[in-house]
Amino acid sequence: MYKVAMYNTIKTLLSHGKSIREIASELGMCRKTVSRIQKALERGLEEPLPQVRPKLLDDYLDDIQVYKEMGLSAILIHQRLHEQHGLDISYPSVARSIERLKKQEVFVPLHSDPGEEAQVDFGYMGTFRRNGRPVKVWVFSMVLSHSRYSFYKLVTSQRVDEFLDCHIKAFEYFGGVPRTVKLDNLKSGVTIPDLYEPELQRQYSEFLSYYSCAGIACRPRRPQDKGKVESSIKYVKNNFLKGFDGNGYEDLLCGLKVWNEETCNKRVHGTTRRIPLAVFEQYEKHALLS
């Protein structure tokens, strides 16, 4: 059953002029489902009506995916479900569920239009000295998918209020807001990392709605869903952190800001072969929501 956050996401994407086909492609859903939710929104329903899942295996799709990634055949998966989970279910039912997963897994790299999408994530930086005491430090990253123009911010926790403040600072840095934000299954943004519909944390969903922005949570164990921001986390660790000489939080903070401005956004990007700042200024800056 699709949650209220998904209704909010589809409502926001529809308000941006997205077609049902485009929304279905963006969210990995079938067009009939998007159309059904659109009709429900038109009737004034802001969230789905309670319903019971009719298929027994829906609760075991995550396990089936794990077994499939282990290289087990459909017959062996059927045996595992029976022996380890006590499921009394036919082999054809298991085979059909595996086929459903295969259809969901087809990955086609999508080009993001200017201002269309940003991706966010946290990366652990290590322990540094702050006010004479050691503190664990993470780096927040938001990357605009079209230009690869990036914003980084150090944090000492991953609380929801810290997470939302990072978004505000990123929007201020960009001078606008992307139409969608794609995030990893962070506790501060996602409450239940379900395989097919990760549930957005309500406060986060409402926060993005305020900015007319839709949140899209990445599926567990699907690195292609968030490739751009994962690359940015690797980049800040390998290019900035490995070259940082010191253990002070304040020095790390100042060094990151300089590196973000003078190195990260001004280098030739390894994938696009273009300079993020130049692409942002020419194509993406004016396309962001104000």
C-alpha positions as CSV (number, residue, x, y, z in Angstrom):
1,M,0.0,0.0,0.0
2,Y,1.4,3.4,-0.9
3,K,1.8,5.8,2.0
4,V,0.9,9.4,2.4
5,A,4.4,10.5,1.5
6,M,4.0,8.9,-2.0
7,Y,0.8,10.8,-2.5
8,N,2.6,14.0,-1.6
9,T,5.4,13.2,-4.0
10,I,3.0,12.4,-6.9
11,K,0.9,15.5,-6.1
12,T,4.1,17.7,-6.2
13,L,5.3,16.1,-9.5
14,L,1.9,16.6,-11.1
15,S,1.9,20.3,-10.0
16,H,5.3,20.6,-11.9
17,G,3.6,19.5,-15.1
18,K,4.9,16.0,-15.1
19,S,3.0,13.5,-17.2
20,I,1.8,10.2,-15.8
21,R,4.4,8.4,-17.9
22,E,7.2,10.6,-16.6
23,I,6.2,10.2,-13.0
24,A,6.0,6.4,-13.4
25,S,9.5,6.3,-14.9
26,E,10.9,8.6,-12.1
27,L,9.4,6.6,-9.2
28,G,9.7,3.1,-10.7
29,M,5.9,2.6,-10.6
30,C,3.4,1.4,-13.2
31,R,1.4,4.1,-15.0
32,K,-1.9,2.5,-13.8
33,T,-0.9,3.1,-10.2
34,V,0.1,6.7,-10.8
35,S,-3.1,7.3,-12.7
36,R,-5.1,5.7,-9.8
37,I,-3.4,8.0,-7.3
38,Q,-3.9,11.0,-9.5
39,K,-7.7,10.3,-9.6
40,A,-7.7,9.8,-5.8
41,L,-6.0,13.2,-5.4
42,E,-8.6,14.8,-7.7
43,R,-11.3,13.4,-5.5
44,G,-9.7,15.1,-2.5
45,L,-8.0,12.1,-1.0
46,E,-4.6,13.2,0.5
47,E,-3.6,9.7,1.6
48,P,-4.5,6.1,0.7
49,L,-7.4,4.3,2.3
50,P,-6.4,1.4,4.6
51,Q,-6.1,-1.9,2.9
52,V,-4.7,-5.4,3.4
53,R,-2.0,-6.8,1.2
54,P,-3.6,-9.7,-0.7
55,K,-0.4,-11.5,-1.6
56,L,1.5,-13.6,1.0
57,L,4.9,-13.1,-0.7
58,D,4.8,-9.3,-0.6
59,D,6.2,-9.5,2.9
60,Y,9.1,-11.6,1.7
61,L,10.2,-9.8,-1.5
62,D,13.2,-8.4,0.3
63,D,14.3,-11.9,1.3
64,I,13.7,-13.2,-2.2
65,Q,15.9,-10.4,-3.6
66,V,18.7,-11.3,-1.2
67,Y,18.5,-15.0,-2.3
68,K,18.5,-14.0,-5.9
69,E,21.6,-11.8,-5.5
70,M,23.2,-14.8,-3.9
71,G,22.7,-16.6,-7.2
72,L,20.1,-19.0,-6.0
73,S,17.7,-20.5,-8.6
74,A,14.0,-20.1,-8.3
75,I,13.7,-23.7,-7.1
76,L,16.3,-23.1,-4.3
77,I,14.6,-19.9,-3.3
78,H,11.3,-21.8,-3.0
79,Q,13.0,-24.3,-0.8
80,R,14.6,-21.6,1.4
81,L,11.2,-19.9,1.9
82,H,9.7,-23.2,3.0
83,E,12.5,-24.3,5.2
84,Q,13.6,-21.0,6.8
85,H,10.4,-19.1,6.8
86,G,7.8,-21.9,7.1
87,L,5.9,-20.7,4.0
88,D,3.5,-23.2,2.5
89,I,3.3,-21.7,-1.0
90,S,3.5,-23.1,-4.5
91,Y,6.6,-22.9,-6.7
92,P,4.8,-21.0,-9.5
93,S,3.9,-18.3,-7.0
94,V,7.6,-17.9,-6.1
95,A,8.6,-17.9,-9.7
96,R,6.1,-15.1,-10.5
97,S,7.4,-13.0,-7.6
98,I,11.0,-13.4,-9.0
99,E,9.8,-12.3,-12.4
100,R,8.2,-9.2,-10.8
101,L,11.5,-8.3,-9.2
102,K,13.4,-8.7,-12.5
103,K,11.0,-6.3,-14.2
104,Q,11.5,-3.8,-11.4
105,E,15.3,-4.1,-11.7
106,V,15.7,-3.0,-15.3
107,F,18.0,0.1,-15.0
108,V,18.2,2.7,-17.7
109,P,20.4,5.7,-17.0
110,L,18.2,8.7,-17.0
111,H,19.3,12.2,-18.0
112,S,18.2,14.9,-15.5
113,D,17.0,18.2,-16.9
114,P,18.4,21.4,-15.3
115,G,16.8,22.0,-11.9
116,E,15.0,18.7,-12.0
117,E,16.8,16.6,-9.4
118,A,19.3,16.7,-6.5
119,Q,20.7,13.8,-4.6
120,V,21.7,13.8,-0.9
121,D,23.7,11.6,1.4
122,F,25.9,11.6,4.5
123,G,29.5,10.3,4.6
124,Y,31.6,9.6,7.8
125,M,34.7,11.7,8.0
126,G,36.3,10.5,11.2
127,T,36.9,11.9,14.7
128,F,38.2,15.4,15.2
129,R,38.9,17.8,18.1
130,R,36.3,20.4,18.9
131,N,36.5,22.6,21.9
132,G,39.2,20.2,23.3
133,R,37.0,17.1,22.9
134,P,36.9,14.4,20.3
135,V,33.7,14.4,18.1
136,K,32.5,12.2,15.3
137,V,32.1,14.2,12.1
138,W,30.0,13.4,9.0
139,V,29.7,15.4,5.8
140,F,26.4,16.1,4.2
141,S,26.4,16.3,0.4
142,M,23.8,17.6,-2.0
143,V,24.5,17.3,-5.7
144,L,22.5,18.8,-8.6
145,S,22.2,15.9,-11.0
146,H,22.3,17.9,-14.2
147,S,25.4,20.0,-13.6
148,R,27.0,18.0,-10.7
149,Y,27.3,21.3,-8.9
150,S,27.7,20.3,-5.2
151,F,27.3,21.6,-1.7
152,Y,29.0,20.1,1.4
153,K,28.4,20.7,5.0
154,L,30.0,19.2,8.2
155,V,27.7,17.9,10.9
156,T,28.2,16.1,14.2
157,S,24.9,14.2,14.2
158,Q,22.3,12.9,11.7
159,R,19.3,14.2,13.6
160,V,16.2,15.3,11.7
161,D,16.7,19.0,12.6
162,E,20.3,18.9,11.5
163,F,19.3,17.1,8.3
164,L,16.7,19.7,7.4
165,D,19.1,22.6,8.2
166,C,21.6,21.0,5.8
167,H,18.9,21.2,3.1
168,I,18.1,24.9,3.9
169,K,21.8,25.7,3.6
170,A,22.1,23.9,0.4
171,F,19.1,25.7,-1.1
172,E,20.6,29.0,-0.1
173,Y,24.0,28.0,-1.6
174,F,22.3,27.1,-4.9
175,G,20.0,30.1,-4.8
176,G,17.0,27.9,-5.5
177,V,15.4,24.5,-5.0
178,P,15.3,21.5,-7.3
179,R,12.0,19.9,-8.1
180,T,12.9,16.5,-6.6
181,V,15.4,15.4,-4.0
182,K,16.6,11.8,-4.1
183,L,18.0,10.4,-0.8
184,D,19.5,7.3,0.6
185,N,17.7,5.4,3.3
186,L,18.8,7.7,6.1
187,K,17.0,7.4,9.4
188,S,16.6,11.2,9.4
189,G,14.7,11.1,6.1
190,V,13.3,7.6,5.7
191,T,11.4,5.7,8.4
192,I,11.0,2.3,6.7
193,P,13.5,1.3,4.0
194,D,11.0,-1.0,2.2
195,L,12.3,-2.5,-1.1
196,Y,9.7,-1.0,-3.4
197,E,8.4,2.0,-1.4
198,P,10.7,3.4,1.2
199,E,8.5,5.5,3.5
200,L,9.6,9.1,3.9
201,Q,9.8,10.5,7.4
202,R,6.7,12.7,7.7
203,Q,8.5,15.8,8.9
204,Y,10.9,15.6,6.0
205,S,8.1,15.0,3.5
206,E,6.2,18.1,4.8
207,F,9.4,20.1,4.8
208,L,10.0,19.4,1.1
209,S,6.4,20.1,0.2
210,Y,6.7,23.6,1.7
211,Y,9.4,24.2,-1.0
212,S,7.2,22.6,-3.7
213,C,9.8,19.9,-3.9
214,A,9.2,16.1,-3.9
215,G,11.3,13.6,-2.0
216,I,12.2,10.3,-3.6
217,A,13.8,7.6,-1.4
218,C,16.3,5.2,-3.0
219,R,15.6,1.5,-2.8
220,P,17.9,-0.6,-0.5
221,R,20.9,-2.3,-2.2
222,R,20.3,-0.3,-5.4
223,P,23.5,1.9,-5.8
224,Q,22.4,3.0,-9.3
225,D,19.5,4.9,-7.7
226,K,21.9,7.4,-6.0
227,G,25.1,7.1,-8.1
228,K,25.8,10.8,-8.4
229,V,25.8,11.6,-4.6
230,E,27.7,8.4,-3.8
231,S,30.4,9.5,-6.2
232,S,30.5,12.9,-4.5
233,I,31.0,11.3,-1.1
234,K,33.9,9.2,-2.4
235,Y,35.3,12.3,-4.1
236,V,35.3,14.4,-0.9
237,K,37.0,11.6,1.0
238,N,39.6,10.8,-1.6
239,N,40.4,14.3,-2.8
240,F,39.8,16.5,0.2
241,L,40.0,14.4,3.4
242,K,43.1,12.4,2.4
243,G,44.9,15.7,1.7
244,F,43.8,17.4,5.0
245,D,46.6,17.8,7.5
246,G,45.2,18.2,11.0
247,N,42.7,17.0,13.5
248,G,40.8,20.2,14.4
249,Y,37.1,20.5,13.6
250,E,37.3,24.3,12.9
251,D,40.3,23.7,10.5
252,L,38.3,20.9,8.8
253,L,35.3,23.2,8.5
254,C,37.3,26.1,6.9
255,G,39.2,23.7,4.6
256,L,36.1,22.0,3.3
257,K,34.5,25.4,2.4
258,V,37.5,26.4,0.4
259,W,37.8,23.0,-1.3
260,N,34.1,23.1,-2.2
261,E,34.4,26.5,-3.8
262,E,37.8,26.3,-5.4
263,T,38.4,22.7,-6.3
264,C,35.2,20.6,-6.3
265,N,33.0,22.8,-8.4
266,K,35.7,24.2,-10.6
267,R,37.4,20.9,-11.7
268,V,36.5,19.0,-14.9
269,H,34.0,16.4,-13.8
270,G,35.2,12.8,-14.4
271,T,31.9,11.6,-15.9
272,T,30.4,14.6,-17.7
273,R,33.9,16.1,-18.7
274,R,32.4,19.5,-18.0
275,I,33.0,22.0,-15.2
276,P,30.1,21.9,-12.7
277,L,30.2,25.6,-11.9
278,A,30.1,26.6,-15.6
279,V,27.2,24.2,-16.4
280,F,25.3,25.4,-13.3
281,E,25.7,29.1,-14.2
282,Q,24.8,28.5,-17.8
283,Y,21.9,26.0,-17.6
284,E,20.8,25.1,-14.1
285,K,20.8,28.1,-11.9
286,H,17.9,29.8,-13.6
287,A,15.9,26.5,-13.8
288,L,15.7,26.0,-10.0
289,L,12.5,26.9,-8.1
290,S,12.8,30.2,-6.4
